[in-house]
Amino acid sequence: MKASKKEFIAEAEELLEESQRLILEIQDTFLTGLNPDTINALFRSMHTLKGVSGLFGVHGITTLSHALETLMDEVRLGKIDLNQDVVQFLFRNLDILREMTDEVSKGNKEGDAEHYVKDIEAFRASQKGQAGTDSQISAIDESIMKVLSEYEEHRLKSNIREGRGIYLVKAAFSLDTFDTSLEALTSAVKAKGELISTLPTSDNVPEGSIGFNLMFGTTAQAEEMKKDLEFDIDTLVSPRIAARAPAQAHVEAEAEPQQQKQDTHLKSTSTTVRVDIEKLDRILNTVGELTLAKGAIKRIGTELLEHYGQNHLVYDIHKISQALERRLAELQDQVLEIRMVPIGQIFTRLAQVVRRYSREIGKNIDLVMYGEDTELDKYLAEEIVDPLMHLVRNSIDHGIEPAEDRKRKGKKETGTVILKAYQQGNHVIVELRDDGAGIDLVKVRKKAVEKGLLEAGSEPSEKEIIDCIFAPGFSTKDVVSEVSGRGVGMDVVKEKLSAMGGYAVVETKKDIGTVFMLTLPITLAIIKALIVRVGSERFAVPLTSMSETLIVEHKDLQTIEWKEVYYLRGEMLPMIRVSSFFNFEPTKSERSFAVVVGIGERKVGLLVDEMFGQSEIVIKSLGDYLKKLRGFAGAAEIGKHEVILVLDTESLIDDTVVKQRGISNV
């Protein structure tokens, strides 16, 4: 079963289960009085199921849930009395929806819903006209009745029919605190009865204040309400002894033990369990601590071997250490797999952004998505939403030309935005392409010179000019719109990606379009790292950012534009001395070890003094006080509870490959 279908089945079954609970609650409260919030909640469940099934293209369920939504809308508006007939009808249709969901889970067609819809329409017609009215409604001032919604008017009539008093609380609050004060008053009113409507008013409201009239129904007397609420209260309809509601009479008339129908669909077809991500984080933290304990057992075994040689005790510890290592690796993989979600969830949200902003600026945009099943850690998937949203908005506003311009250039009038995701090693690549005008390098360069990002007489490369768009406050837009133009967004993209250990590469061609390639690690949890020494300090370099290691003779290093490079397989590899980056005392040696990090044009060699091998580490944050410390991604514990710093290879790459003439890329 596809991940998208599993997601729909889980969502649909959760909504159906919630709907059943609400119908049972309605059935149980016939004698004690129906709760309008329960009826509204059932209406919303049907509305949500309609939307979810429509999103996933399950048309039969969409059609049936839409018909039931219409039925529930008429019930909540009082056009149809909620009685046992309605409840039993809802139960029957809920079973039909379950059967349809079951068919979808088996990979079958859900079936035609048209005859079920006709049954619902016939049932609605048979029930209409049964809801009564009350003459006391004429006692309410016409000016109040005019501003009530259809639903509020229905709830007002229902409260009068059930013998409740109708009161109007008149309150005025200071503009500084009106939100909290109104919330407190609303809670107090709801504790006494049903809040029907909250109406803003300007009558007799002091300057600097805002007034509200809260209409509510309750069986309490006016004197009691005035004492408890301590506000001016007008009595619109006095309470009387509650009459039996029609629904209650209907229940008593039919108060026979009902034959309980066997439900053949009690068993859920979904195998999905929704888990709070924080619970998974706690499990992962525990796995991380166990990983450290496993490392300690392995170290103790090695030390015992050195001291006592081969004996049965050392052999047992070695066996236990290996078994623990295998089981922990399995547990870690399983927990990480649970945390993985398809990036299609994010793409679906971005589709809504495209539709909204394209309408706002009057451009026709086609959104094409590929690789929706590509999986990413849940935390990273949520963190990437904002950067992608900023890029999508920029593509729509800056990239895609107006229809007239596209027609003049020989392009189709509708612009195209492509979202694509795929896995590459331990990374996930997310591409955003548009077929717009491309980045105007001349305009970007001019703005960059104005802001002091480039020198007026310099000859920057195309890459250096593009890098300027990621500077805080940078925008080529002359007019600020709701969509863009304030220079906020691209710097957020840079900041977010850096925090996740990712980066962006931008390619653009005039009148062809622009491509943003975002590279992200699959997960930020337990990772393998290479332990290295620089001077007297030890550091961890994540293996996810490494491609190879080298032994480099210092005499083979060359200098180009005051930067050291190494000739590696026909290409010049930029090198950086980690000791120089952190201002350590350099170790005098004829050669060094080089750790090659990065991908493609963003490769650099980190020169270190010694390498100690791999170790599994759990990266811990340096805290708010040190989070701005450049060059470090966090800290980790290894060996005999030794804490070492984890190198942030992205910041090192920025300073070596990208940082030229004062410009930083992502």
WOMOSUL-V787594 format. One record per helix or strand of 3 or more residues. SS is the DSSP state (h for helix, s for strand). FROM is the first residue (numbers start at 0). LEN is the number of residues. If there is no record, write none. Layout:
BEGIN
SS:FROM:LEN
SS:FROM:LEN
END
This chain:
BEGIN
h:2:26
h:35:20
h:58:18
h:83:22
h:113:14
h:134:5
h:141:6
h:149:12
s:164:10
h:177:15
s:193:8
s:208:10
h:221:8
s:231:6
h:245:8
h:276:32
h:311:28
s:339:3
h:343:18
s:364:6
s:374:3
h:377:22
h:402:6
s:414:10
s:426:8
h:440:10
h:461:9
h:489:10
s:502:7
s:512:9
s:526:8
s:536:6
h:542:3
s:545:8
h:553:3
s:557:3
s:562:6
s:570:7
h:577:4
s:590:7
h:599:3
s:603:5
s:609:8
s:631:7
s:641:6
h:648:10
END
